[in-house]
């Protein structure tokens, strides 16, 4: 069928892969109620007119239940609002797979165009990763900017990155995404470089040369190489700090989980860290590490990490790999899940997919079901039945925090070497190291020194060898 075929012609052809879907479902764009962003007062109206893009959300429902499809689009709404958008409408189409040319099929593109014109939208956001050809075809036919889920998440990361490393990681991910989607506008970007008359760069730029598109791609590759060098240097700094913790044999606990599950609030509740807490997706991009200790005096570190989301773009996993490795290198992971979310099980599964990507699936895990004060008791009971090693807490009210601290204390790795030593009083430094990183079983101050029986790491055991009895 030609590209110029009408929507009616498209709907009359039933492809083999569409046979399993009801005809009425395939022919209808399904409007999702309750996703329009409401404006509450005149101040907010004026603010949004100045700043916010006016957006229509588009999803393709290919598998699972209608509730799953609506949950996915509801999450896309939160992502879009976090990026700074006013949601005007949201629609879902039932298909066995996205249309390879236009994502929703050429017949439905015409209907989408009518919705865009009727609402006055200036952007369409699709709940999936679009191929360059799909992006181009949709923009050409809908006549407004089209953004896919990957570009939306990258934009949010760009807004929230604060540290030099965070900014470099986001820029690298954006460039990796853009390099596959460079396109020429008219003949301008497809011309070969020539003299000034041909829009070239003068002496040294004339002749056959490269096309403008190739020049842009080469510049992007050079920028990406520079960013990778910067990230390698910044990673060295973090590795040095990590090596110091390992040398002192301090266990590390990583707080990981779905975005907006309450990880930063939990870190504040456990350590008083005072890190930024917002009711927004991806409020934390730069990891925060704080020292704390168990009730018996063992020191360990707690690290807040970047949140995950369904279908986290591969570019981000790669760019943030050094940050995400905080999880893989940890001795224990607190996997935080939002107990008040409609689909907490889906959140757990999405995060574990990323754990597998960064080879962190083998790290011991405590599932922390947060927001117990707002959760449905039935949902909590179902989660606890499925996740036996789980603790229900509320970082907001403090409910369950003592139980969580007890679970952390029980699961932290204990030093392996049992030593009995008599330490001279002038070696208080060794006794302090035992207090910080060891597990003291008995301690007596006597005339000849401090008699101590403790479990310590191998390196400290080696330093204590001269004093063992």
C-alpha positions as CSV (number, residue, x, y, z in Angstrom):
1,X,0.0,0.0,0.0
2,X,1.4,3.4,-0.9
3,X,2.4,5.9,1.7
4,X,-0.4,8.2,0.6
5,X,-3.2,5.6,1.3
6,X,-6.1,6.9,3.3
7,X,-7.0,5.9,6.8
8,X,-10.1,4.1,5.5
9,X,-8.1,1.9,3.1
10,X,-5.7,1.0,5.9
11,X,-8.5,-0.2,8.2
12,X,-9.9,-2.5,5.5
13,X,-6.7,-4.5,5.4
14,X,-6.3,-7.1,8.2
15,X,-2.7,-8.1,8.6
16,X,-2.0,-11.7,9.7
17,X,-0.5,-10.6,13.0
18,X,-3.7,-8.6,13.8
19,X,-6.1,-11.6,13.6
20,X,-6.0,-12.3,17.4
21,X,-7.3,-8.8,18.2
22,X,-11.0,-7.8,18.2
23,X,-11.8,-5.6,15.1
24,X,-13.5,-3.0,17.3
25,X,-10.4,-2.7,19.5
26,X,-8.1,-2.3,16.5
27,X,-10.3,0.3,14.9
28,X,-10.6,2.5,17.9
29,X,-8.2,5.0,19.5
30,X,-9.1,4.5,23.2
31,X,-9.2,7.7,25.2
32,X,-7.8,7.4,28.7
33,X,-9.8,9.4,31.2
34,X,-8.3,11.3,34.1
35,X,-4.9,12.1,32.6
36,X,-5.6,15.7,31.6
37,X,-3.5,18.2,33.7
38,X,-5.9,20.4,35.6
39,X,-5.0,24.1,36.3
40,X,-6.0,25.2,39.7
41,X,-5.5,29.0,39.9
42,X,-4.7,31.9,37.7
43,X,-1.1,32.1,38.9
44,X,-0.6,28.5,37.7
45,X,-2.3,29.2,34.4
46,X,0.0,32.1,33.7
47,X,3.1,30.1,34.8
48,X,2.2,27.2,32.5
49,X,1.4,29.4,29.5
50,X,5.0,30.8,29.8
51,X,6.8,27.5,30.4
52,X,4.9,24.3,29.8
53,X,4.6,22.5,26.5
54,X,1.0,21.4,25.6
55,X,1.1,17.6,25.1
56,X,-0.9,14.7,23.8
57,X,0.2,11.3,25.0
58,X,0.0,8.3,22.7
59,X,0.4,4.6,23.7
60,X,0.2,1.3,21.9
61,X,-1.2,-1.5,24.0
62,X,0.4,-4.7,22.7
63,X,0.2,-7.1,25.7
64,X,-1.1,-7.5,29.2
65,X,-4.4,-6.1,30.5
66,X,-6.1,-2.8,29.9
67,X,-5.1,-1.8,33.5
68,X,-1.4,-2.5,32.7
69,X,-1.7,-0.3,29.6
70,X,-3.3,2.6,31.5
71,X,-0.7,2.3,34.3
72,X,2.0,2.7,31.7
73,X,0.4,5.8,30.3
74,X,-0.2,7.2,33.8
75,X,3.5,6.8,34.4
76,X,4.2,8.6,31.0
77,X,2.0,11.4,32.3
78,X,4.1,11.8,35.4
79,X,7.3,11.7,33.3
80,X,5.9,14.4,31.0
81,X,4.8,16.6,33.9
82,X,8.2,16.2,35.5
83,X,9.7,17.4,32.3
84,X,7.4,20.5,32.3
85,X,4.3,19.7,30.3
86,X,0.6,20.3,30.4
87,X,-1.2,17.1,29.4
88,X,-4.2,17.9,27.1
89,X,-5.2,14.4,26.1
90,X,-4.1,10.7,26.3
91,X,-5.0,7.9,23.9
92,X,-4.2,4.2,23.5
93,X,-4.5,2.0,20.5
94,X,-4.8,-1.8,20.7
95,X,-2.4,-3.5,18.3
96,X,-0.4,-6.7,18.3
97,X,2.7,-4.6,17.7
98,X,3.5,-1.0,16.9
99,X,3.2,0.0,13.2
100,X,6.8,0.0,11.7
101,X,6.1,3.2,9.8
102,X,4.1,5.4,12.0
103,X,3.8,3.6,15.4
104,X,0.0,3.8,15.5
105,X,-0.8,3.1,11.8
106,X,-1.4,5.6,9.0
107,X,-5.2,5.6,9.5
108,X,-4.9,6.5,13.1
109,X,-2.3,9.2,12.4
110,X,-5.0,11.3,10.7
111,X,-7.2,11.0,13.9
112,X,-4.2,12.0,16.0
113,X,-3.7,15.0,13.8
114,X,-7.3,16.0,14.4
115,X,-6.9,15.7,18.2
116,X,-3.7,17.8,18.1
117,X,-5.5,20.5,16.1
118,X,-8.6,20.4,18.3
119,X,-6.6,20.7,21.6
120,X,-3.9,23.1,20.3
121,X,-1.1,20.8,21.4
122,X,2.4,21.5,20.3
123,X,4.0,18.1,21.2
124,X,3.1,14.5,20.9
125,X,4.8,12.0,23.3
126,X,4.8,8.3,22.5
127,X,5.0,5.7,25.1
128,X,7.8,3.7,23.5
129,X,11.1,4.0,21.7
130,X,10.5,5.2,18.1
131,X,12.8,4.3,15.2
132,X,14.1,7.4,13.3
133,X,11.8,6.6,10.4
134,X,8.7,6.4,12.8
135,X,9.7,9.7,14.3
136,X,10.1,11.4,11.0
137,X,6.9,10.0,9.5
138,X,4.8,11.1,12.6
139,X,6.2,14.6,12.6
140,X,5.7,15.0,8.9
141,X,2.0,14.0,9.2
142,X,1.0,15.3,12.6
143,X,2.8,18.7,11.9
144,X,4.0,19.1,15.5
145,X,7.1,17.9,17.5
146,X,7.0,14.2,18.3
147,X,9.0,12.9,21.3
148,X,9.4,9.3,22.4
149,X,9.8,7.9,25.9
150,X,13.6,7.7,25.7
151,X,14.0,11.4,24.7
152,X,11.6,12.3,27.5
153,X,13.5,10.5,30.2
154,X,16.8,12.0,28.8
155,X,15.3,15.4,29.1
156,X,14.3,14.9,32.7
157,X,17.8,13.7,33.5
158,X,19.3,16.7,31.8
159,X,17.1,19.0,34.0
160,X,18.0,17.3,37.2
161,X,21.8,16.6,36.8
162,X,23.7,18.8,39.2
163,X,27.2,17.4,39.6
164,X,29.9,17.5,36.9
165,X,29.7,13.7,36.6
166,X,25.9,13.7,36.4
167,X,25.9,16.3,33.6
168,X,28.6,14.5,31.6
169,X,26.7,11.2,31.9
170,X,23.4,12.8,30.7
171,X,25.1,14.5,27.8
172,X,26.8,11.3,26.7
173,X,23.5,9.5,26.8
174,X,21.8,12.2,24.8
175,X,24.5,12.2,22.2
176,X,24.3,8.4,21.9
177,X,20.6,8.8,21.3
178,X,20.9,11.7,18.8
179,X,23.7,10.2,16.7
180,X,21.2,7.5,15.4
181,X,18.6,10.2,14.6
182,X,20.4,12.9,12.7
183,X,18.4,14.0,9.7
184,X,18.8,16.5,6.9
185,X,16.3,19.3,6.5
186,X,15.7,19.8,2.8
187,X,18.9,19.8,0.8
188,X,21.0,21.7,3.3
189,X,22.4,18.9,5.3
190,X,22.8,16.5,2.4
191,X,25.1,18.8,0.3
192,X,28.8,18.1,0.2
193,X,31.1,20.8,1.7
194,X,32.3,23.4,-0.9
195,X,33.3,27.0,-1.2
196,X,31.5,29.9,0.4
197,X,29.1,30.0,-2.6
198,X,28.0,26.5,-1.8
199,X,27.7,27.1,1.9
200,X,31.0,25.5,2.7
201,X,33.8,26.6,5.0
202,X,36.2,28.4,2.6
203,X,39.8,27.4,2.1
204,X,40.4,23.9,3.2
205,X,36.7,23.1,3.1
206,X,36.2,23.0,-0.7
207,X,36.0,20.0,-2.9
208,X,34.2,16.7,-2.6
209,X,34.6,16.4,1.2
210,X,31.9,15.0,3.6
211,X,28.3,15.8,3.7
212,X,27.0,18.1,6.4
213,X,25.3,15.1,8.0
214,X,28.6,13.3,8.1
215,X,30.3,16.3,9.6
216,X,27.7,16.5,12.4
217,X,28.1,12.9,13.1
218,X,31.9,13.2,13.3
219,X,31.6,16.1,15.7
220,X,29.2,14.2,17.9
221,X,31.6,11.2,18.0
222,X,34.4,13.5,19.0
223,X,32.3,15.1,21.8
224,X,31.3,11.6,23.0
225,X,35.0,10.5,23.2
226,X,35.8,13.7,25.2
227,X,32.9,13.0,27.6
228,X,34.1,9.4,28.1
229,X,37.6,10.6,29.0
230,X,36.1,13.0,31.5
231,X,33.9,10.3,33.1
232,X,36.9,8.0,33.3
233,X,38.8,10.7,35.3
234,X,35.8,11.3,37.6
235,X,35.3,7.6,38.1
236,X,38.9,7.3,39.3
237,X,38.1,9.7,42.1
238,X,35.1,7.6,43.2
239,X,37.1,4.4,42.9
240,X,39.8,5.9,45.2
241,X,37.1,6.7,47.9
242,X,35.7,3.2,47.4
243,X,39.1,1.6,47.8
244,X,39.6,3.5,51.1
245,X,36.4,2.1,52.4
246,X,37.4,-1.4,51.4
247,X,40.8,-1.0,52.9
248,X,39.1,-0.1,56.2
249,X,36.7,-3.0,55.6
250,X,33.6,-0.9,56.0
251,X,30.5,-2.7,54.6
252,X,28.4,-0.7,52.1
253,X,24.6,-0.7,51.7
254,X,23.0,0.7,48.5
255,X,19.5,2.1,48.5
256,X,18.1,1.3,45.1
257,X,14.6,1.1,43.5
258,X,12.0,2.6,41.3
259,X,12.0,6.3,40.8
260,X,9.9,8.3,43.4
261,X,9.7,5.2,45.7
262,X,11.1,7.3,48.6
263,X,14.8,6.3,48.5
264,X,16.1,9.8,49.5
265,X,13.5,10.0,52.3
266,X,14.6,6.7,53.6
267,X,18.2,7.7,53.6
268,X,17.3,10.9,55.5
269,X,15.3,8.9,58.0
270,X,18.1,6.3,58.6
271,X,21.0,8.7,58.7
272,X,19.7,12.3,58.9
273,X,21.6,13.0,55.6
274,X,19.4,16.0,54.7
275,X,19.5,15.2,50.9
276,X,16.9,16.7,48.5
277,X,13.5,15.1,48.7
278,X,10.9,15.9,46.0
279,X,7.6,14.3,44.9
280,X,9.0,14.0,41.4
281,X,10.5,11.4,39.2
282,X,14.3,11.3,39.1
283,X,14.8,14.0,41.7
284,X,18.1,12.2,42.7
285,X,20.7,11.6,40.0
286,X,23.9,12.1,42.0
287,X,24.7,9.4,44.5
288,X,24.9,10.4,48.2
289,X,26.9,8.3,50.7
290,X,26.6,8.6,54.4
291,X,28.3,6.7,57.3
292,X,26.2,5.2,60.0
293,X,26.5,2.4,62.5
294,X,24.7,-0.6,63.9
295,X,23.4,-0.8,67.5
296,X,26.5,-2.8,68.4
297,X,28.9,-0.2,67.0
298,X,29.8,-1.6,63.5
299,X,30.2,1.2,61.0
300,X,28.8,0.9,57.5
301,X,27.9,3.2,54.6
302,X,24.5,3.9,53.1
303,X,24.3,5.2,49.5
304,X,21.3,6.7,47.7
305,X,21.3,5.9,44.0
306,X,19.5,7.0,40.8
307,X,16.0,5.7,40.5
308,X,15.0,3.2,37.8
309,X,11.9,3.1,35.6
310,X,10.3,0.7,33.2
311,X,12.1,0.5,29.9
312,X,15.0,2.6,31.2
313,X,16.8,3.7,28.1
314,X,19.9,1.6,27.2
315,X,21.9,4.8,26.6
316,X,21.3,5.8,30.3
317,X,22.2,2.4,31.7
318,X,25.5,2.6,29.8
319,X,26.2,6.3,30.6
320,X,25.3,5.9,34.3
321,X,27.1,2.5,34.6
322,X,29.8,3.8,36.9
323,X,27.1,5.3,39.2
324,X,24.9,2.2,39.0
325,X,28.0,0.0,39.9
326,X,27.5,1.4,43.5
327,X,24.7,-1.2,43.6
328,X,26.8,-4.0,42.1
329,X,29.7,-3.3,44.5
330,X,27.5,-3.1,47.6
331,X,27.4,-5.8,50.3
332,X,23.7,-5.3,50.7
333,X,20.9,-3.7,48.7
334,X,17.8,-2.1,50.1
335,X,15.4,-2.5,47.2
336,X,12.8,0.2,47.9
337,X,9.3,-0.1,46.3
338,X,6.3,2.2,46.6
339,X,3.7,0.2,48.5
340,X,1.0,2.8,47.5
341,X,1.6,2.3,43.7
342,X,-1.0,0.5,41.6
343,X,1.6,-2.0,40.4
344,X,4.4,-2.5,43.0
345,X,5.2,-6.0,41.6
346,X,5.9,-4.4,38.2
347,X,8.2,-1.9,39.8
348,X,10.2,-4.7,41.5
349,X,10.5,-6.6,38.2
350,X,11.6,-3.5,36.3
351,X,14.4,-2.7,38.8
352,X,15.6,-6.3,38.8
353,X,16.0,-6.2,35.1
354,X,18.5,-3.3,35.5
355,X,20.2,-5.2,38.3
356,X,20.7,-8.0,35.8
357,X,22.2,-5.6,33.2
358,X,24.8,-4.3,35.7
359,X,25.5,-7.7,37.2
360,X,24.1,-6.9,40.6
361,X,21.5,-9.6,40.8
362,X,23.7,-11.7,43.1
363,X,24.0,-9.0,45.8
364,X,21.9,-9.8,49.0
365,X,18.7,-7.9,49.0
366,X,16.1,-6.6,51.5
367,X,12.9,-5.5,49.9
368,X,11.7,-2.3,51.6
369,X,8.0,-1.6,51.0
370,X,7.8,2.1,51.6
371,X,4.8,4.5,52.0
372,X,3.0,2.1,54.3
373,X,0.9,5.0,55.6
374,X,-0.7,5.4,52.1
375,X,-0.7,1.8,51.0
376,X,-3.7,-0.6,50.7
377,X,-3.3,-3.4,53.3
378,X,-4.4,-6.0,50.8
379,X,-1.6,-4.9,48.4
380,X,0.9,-5.0,51.3
381,X,-0.2,-8.5,52.3
382,X,0.2,-9.7,48.7
383,X,3.7,-8.2,48.4
384,X,4.8,-9.8,51.7
385,X,3.5,-13.2,50.6
386,X,5.5,-12.9,47.4
387,X,8.7,-11.3,48.9
388,X,9.5,-13.2,52.2
389,X,12.6,-11.1,52.9
390,X,10.7,-7.8,53.0
391,X,10.1,-5.0,55.6
392,X,7.1,-2.6,55.5
393,X,8.1,0.9,56.5
394,X,7.0,4.5,56.1
395,X,9.9,7.0,55.7
396,X,7.4,9.7,56.3
397,X,6.1,8.6,59.7
398,X,9.0,6.4,60.9
399,X,6.8,3.2,61.0
400,X,8.9,0.0,60.6
401,X,12.3,1.8,60.7
402,X,13.5,-0.1,63.8
403,X,12.6,-3.4,62.2
404,X,14.5,-2.3,59.0
405,X,17.6,-1.4,61.0
406,X,17.5,-4.8,62.7
407,X,17.2,-6.5,59.3
408,X,20.2,-4.5,58.0
409,X,22.3,-5.4,61.1
410,X,21.5,-9.1,60.6
411,X,22.3,-9.1,56.9
412,X,25.5,-7.1,57.0
413,X,28.5,-9.3,56.3
414,X,30.4,-10.2,59.5
415,X,34.2,-10.3,59.6
416,X,35.5,-13.8,59.0
417,X,38.7,-14.1,61.2
418,X,38.4,-14.7,64.9
419,X,41.3,-13.2,66.9
420,X,42.3,-13.1,70.5
421,X,44.8,-10.3,71.2
422,X,46.3,-8.2,74.0
423,X,46.8,-4.7,72.7
424,X,49.2,-2.3,74.5
425,X,47.5,0.9,75.6
426,X,49.6,2.9,73.1
427,X,48.0,1.0,70.2
428,X,44.6,2.6,70.7
429,X,44.5,3.0,66.9
430,X,44.2,-0.8,66.4
431,X,41.5,-1.0,69.1
432,X,39.6,1.8,67.3
433,X,39.8,-0.1,64.0
434,X,38.3,-3.2,65.7
435,X,35.5,-1.0,67.0
436,X,34.8,0.5,63.5
437,X,35.1,-2.6,61.3
438,X,35.1,-5.6,63.6
439,X,32.7,-7.5,65.7
440,X,33.8,-7.5,69.4
441,X,32.9,-10.6,71.4
442,X,34.7,-9.6,74.7
443,X,36.8,-6.7,75.9
444,X,38.8,-6.3,79.2
445,X,41.2,-3.6,80.2
446,X,43.9,-5.1,82.3
447,X,47.4,-4.1,83.6
448,X,49.3,-5.4,80.6
449,X,46.9,-4.0,78.0
450,X,43.4,-4.5,76.5
451,X,42.4,-8.1,76.1
452,X,40.0,-8.4,73.1
453,X,38.3,-11.3,71.4
454,X,36.8,-10.1,68.1
455,X,36.0,-11.1,64.5
456,X,37.9,-8.9,62.1
457,X,38.7,-8.8,58.4
458,X,41.8,-10.4,56.9
459,X,43.8,-7.2,56.6
460,X,43.2,-6.1,60.2
461,X,43.9,-9.7,61.4
462,X,47.3,-9.4,59.7
463,X,48.0,-6.1,61.6
464,X,46.9,-7.7,64.9
465,X,49.1,-10.8,64.4
466,X,52.0,-9.4,66.5
467,X,49.6,-9.1,69.5
468,X,47.6,-12.3,69.3
469,X,47.7,-14.8,72.1
